[in-house]
Amino acid sequence: MTFLAAIGAVVLGFLASIGRVTQFGIETVSHLFRPPYYPREVGHALLQIGYFSLPVVGLTTIFTGGALALQIYAGGARFSAEAVVPQIVAIGMVRELGPVLVGLMIAARVTSSIAAEIATMKVTEQIDALVTLSTNPMKYLTLPRVLAATLVMPVLVAVGNIIGIMGGYLVGVNSLGFNAGTYIRNTIDFLEPSDIATSLAKGAVFGFLAALMGCFFGMQSGRGAQGVGRATKSAVVAASVLILAANFILTQLFFAA
Amino acid sequence: MIELRDVHKSFGPKHVLRGVDLKIEKGKSLVIIGGSGTGKSVTLKCVLGLIEADTGLVTVDGQDVTRLRQGSSERDAFLARFGMLFQGGALFDSLTVWQNVAFRLLRGSLKKTKEEAREIAVEKLRRVGLTPDVADLFPAELSGGMQKRVGLARAIAAEPEIIFFDEPTTGLDPIMSGVINELIREIVVEMGATAMTITHDMTSVRAIADDVAMLHGGKIRWTGPVSEMDSSGDPYVAQFISGSAEGPIETVR
C-alpha cells in the first residue's frame, strides 16, 4: 500500500505543479491587459535577454552549422548525394536546430539568471517589500521578463539561423570544395517563407516558456541559499524539457500535415 | 487603530498563531516581544496581507483588511498608508539608494517627477543621518547599519500613517542599535505615526515602546504599558526580560 501511495503522491504532485504553472502563466498574460505597466523594466529585460545573448547564440550556431555540413557531406557521400549539403544545412538549421539550440542556450543563460535573481529577491524579502510599496511583483518582475523573452527570441532565432547557415557555408566552401555562389543560391532557392515563419514562431514559444519557468520557480523558491539553488536548477530543467516537448508538438503541427 | 481578533495561522502541521488578540491605538508605538519562531513576523505579515490568516479578523480603522483582494485599488490604497522596515533591509539591489528610497514616488498613484522624487529621497536620507553622496551608490556598497538607515528612509518616504519595524536592530553593533532606536523613536513621534515593532532586543523595547505585548505559544501572553513591564508579575515576561535560562519558557539545549 505504501508503495502505491508513493506512486500516487508523485502523480498528484506532478499534476498539481502543472496546474500551478498553468495558473501562473494565465495570470502573467492577464497582466498584459491590466495597467499599470513598467516599460522601463521591459526595456531592461529586452537588453538583458536579447542583446547580451547574441554572442552565445552566434557561437553555438556557427559551430553546429559547420559540424552539420561535415556530417551531411560524409553521410551523403555514401550514396553520391554530397551536393545536398546547402539544402539540408538550411532546412536543418531553420526548421529544427536554430530554434531548439537558441532555446536551450536561453534556458541555460536567461532562465537560470531570472530564477536565481527572483529567488534571491524572495529569500531576502524584496518581493514582500515590493508588495508593501504597492507594486505587484507579477507586473513588475514577471510580465516584463516573459514579454521581453517572447518578443526578442524570434530575433535571436533569426540571427542564429543566419549564423548557422554561415557556419555550413564556411565549411562547405573552404574545406568541402563547394562553389560560393552555388552554395548561397541553393540555400535561398530551397528555403520556403513558411520555413522561416515557423522557425520564428517556435522561437517566440520557447522564449515565453524559458522566461516563465525562470519566474515561476524563482517565485516558488524556498528559504536560504539551498532554496535559490534548487529553484535555479528546477527552472533550467523544466525550461529545457518544455522547450524540447513544445518543439516536438509544434513540428508535428506545422510539418506533419 | 489596528486590531487583531482571534487570528490563527498554520503552515502545514505547524500551528504558528493560535488565536492572537491585539489592539494598537492610533499614534501609539507597540512593541511585540517573544522568542525566535513564536510568530512575531507572521503576525506582522498578516496585518499587511503578505500572509493570509487562516481564521480571525484583522481591522485597520474598522476596515476588515483580510478581504482586500490582491491588486485591487482598495488594497493599493490600504498599503499606501503603510511603511515597513524589513529585517535585512530588503533593498532592491538593482536600484541605487535614492531610487530605493523614492520607489513609491517614482511609480503608481503617488508618482512625482524624477527631480522631485530625488529631492525627497535626499531629504529623507538626511533625516536618517546619511549624506547626499550615498544617494547614487548601490545597496551592496553600504554597510549593514547604512542599509538599515536606507530601509528606514524608504519606509518613511511616502509619509505613512502606520510604520512596521521588523527586528530593526538585529545584526547591528550596540552603538548603531542605539542610533537606530533613537531614530525610530524620533521619527514616530515627529510624524505622529502608529508604529508596530517586533524585536527581542530589550534595549530596543525600552527605547521605542509605549506599549509592550509578549507573544508566546501563538498567543499574546501579556500586554501593557512599557512602564509596567518590569512589574508584570508574569513569569514568562520576567524570564524574557532577564534573559534567564531558568523559567517557564522551554529552552532547547
Interface residues (C-beta under 8 A of the other chain):
Chain A: R34 P36 Y38 M121 T124 E125 Q126 D128 A129 L130 V131 T132 L133 S134 T135 N136
Chain B: K45 L48 G49 L50 Q70 G71 D76 L79 A80 F82 G83 M84 F86 Q87 G88 A90 L91 F92 D93 F103 R104 R107 G108 S109 R154
